[in-house]
Amino acid sequence: MATILVVDDELGIRALLSEILTDEGHTVELAENAAQARAQREKGRPDLVLLDIWMPDVDGITLLKEWGSSGQLSMPVIMMSGHGTIDTAVEATKFGAIAFLEKPITLQKLLRAVEQALVKTAPRPAPPLGAANHNPYVRPEMNAMPMSLPVSGNSLPLATLPPAGLASEQSFELDRPLREARDAFEKSYFEFHLAKENGSMTRVAEKTGLERTHLYRKLKQLGVDLSRNKRGGGL
């Protein structure tokens, strides 16, 4: 995982990006202006910077130029703006930015841009001789898992779960009220995905098609134990 510096004068944007990136397992440093960004860059030497263009003292483009001219642009920089134009994006890339994100930033675009920036800058070790070819852009945990849902009698076997997750098989009693049967299935469903995604609420929300707030409420309602799925102390 990487150390990511988020530079934005809006508290809400900093908090949201910090939550999402921390949930992905990254270490996040925050700065609300150029002065703080300079200090954080010197102190932490981040692997990636998310830099807002419009800031009250020194704008992001100026700071980007400053880092470039002083030889401090040793990390990839993704520019962000809610008022950006094509010319702004072109200017940002001309001075060293690796990507440009337009606000409001969607979860998918953020994660994709961060992943691509880190993959492009990370050293790739040579594969051992005789090793099978693999795609470095595919996460190991996203590999397909065998799913099987045959119905037998009054029980419904569930899919095999990851070794570190739940029991390998589960069954449901179908001879019960619909609401109880549905709640039991939904609880197992979400527990399965939490285990598969190593407790990442962001990925579970994306995988199941639920907003994070709705997902939290749903898990609380079903009595899902989130503490055992925490990764590195954070959701």
Secondary structure in CASP SS format (residue, H / E / C, confidence):
PFRMAT SS
TARGET T0000
AUTHOR 0000-0000-0000
METHOD secondary structure of the structure
MODEL  1
M C 1.00
A C 1.00
T E 1.00
I E 1.00
L E 1.00
V E 1.00
V E 1.00
D C 1.00
D C 1.00
E C 1.00
L H 1.00
G H 1.00
I H 1.00
R H 1.00
A H 1.00
L H 1.00
L H 1.00
S H 1.00
E H 1.00
I H 1.00
L H 1.00
T H 1.00
D H 1.00
E C 1.00
G C 1.00
H C 1.00
T E 1.00
V E 1.00
E E 1.00
L E 1.00
A E 1.00
E C 1.00
N C 1.00
A H 1.00
A H 1.00
Q H 1.00
A H 1.00
R H 1.00
A H 1.00
Q H 1.00
R H 1.00
E H 1.00
K H 1.00
G H 1.00
R C 1.00
P C 1.00
D C 1.00
L E 1.00
V E 1.00
L E 1.00
L E 1.00
D E 1.00
I C 1.00
W C 1.00
M C 1.00
P C 1.00
D C 1.00
V C 1.00
D C 1.00
G H 1.00
I H 1.00
T H 1.00
L H 1.00
L H 1.00
K H 1.00
E H 1.00
W H 1.00
G H 1.00
S H 1.00
S C 1.00
G C 1.00
Q C 1.00
L C 1.00
S C 1.00
M C 1.00
P C 1.00
V E 1.00
I E 1.00
M E 1.00
M E 1.00
S E 1.00
G C 1.00
H C 1.00
G C 1.00
T C 1.00
I H 1.00
D H 1.00
T H 1.00
A H 1.00
V H 1.00
E H 1.00
A H 1.00
T H 1.00
K H 1.00
F C 1.00
G C 1.00
A C 1.00
I C 1.00
A E 1.00
F E 1.00
L E 1.00
E E 1.00
K C 1.00
P C 1.00
I C 1.00
T C 1.00
L H 1.00
Q H 1.00
K H 1.00
L H 1.00
L H 1.00
R H 1.00
A H 1.00
V H 1.00
E H 1.00
Q H 1.00
A H 1.00
L H 1.00
V H 1.00
K H 1.00
T H 1.00
A C 1.00
P C 1.00
R C 1.00
P C 1.00
A C 1.00
P C 1.00
P C 1.00
L C 1.00
G C 1.00
A C 1.00
A C 1.00
N C 1.00
H C 1.00
N C 1.00
P C 1.00
Y C 1.00
V C 1.00
R C 1.00
P H 1.00
E H 1.00
M H 1.00
N C 1.00
A C 1.00
M C 1.00
P C 1.00
M C 1.00
S C 1.00
L C 1.00
P C 1.00
V C 1.00
S E 1.00
G C 1.00
N C 1.00
S E 1.00
L C 1.00
P C 1.00
L C 1.00
A C 1.00
T C 1.00
L C 1.00
P C 1.00
P C 1.00
A C 1.00
G C 1.00
L C 1.00
A C 1.00
S C 1.00
E C 1.00
Q C 1.00
S C 1.00
F C 1.00
E C 1.00
L C 1.00
D C 1.00
R C 1.00
P C 1.00
L H 1.00
R H 1.00
E H 1.00
A H 1.00
R H 1.00
D H 1.00
A H 1.00
F H 1.00
E H 1.00
K H 1.00
S H 1.00
Y H 1.00
F H 1.00
E H 1.00
F H 1.00
H H 1.00
L H 1.00
A H 1.00
K H 1.00
E C 1.00
N C 1.00
G C 1.00
S C 1.00
M H 1.00
T H 1.00
R H 1.00
V H 1.00
A H 1.00
E H 1.00
K H 1.00
T H 1.00
G C 1.00
L C 1.00
E C 1.00
R H 1.00
T H 1.00
H H 1.00
L H 1.00
Y H 1.00
R H 1.00
K H 1.00
L H 1.00
K H 1.00
Q H 1.00
L H 1.00
G C 1.00
V C 1.00
D C 1.00
L C 1.00
S H 1.00
R H 1.00
N H 1.00
K C 1.00
R E 1.00
G C 1.00
G C 1.00
G E 1.00
L C 1.00
END
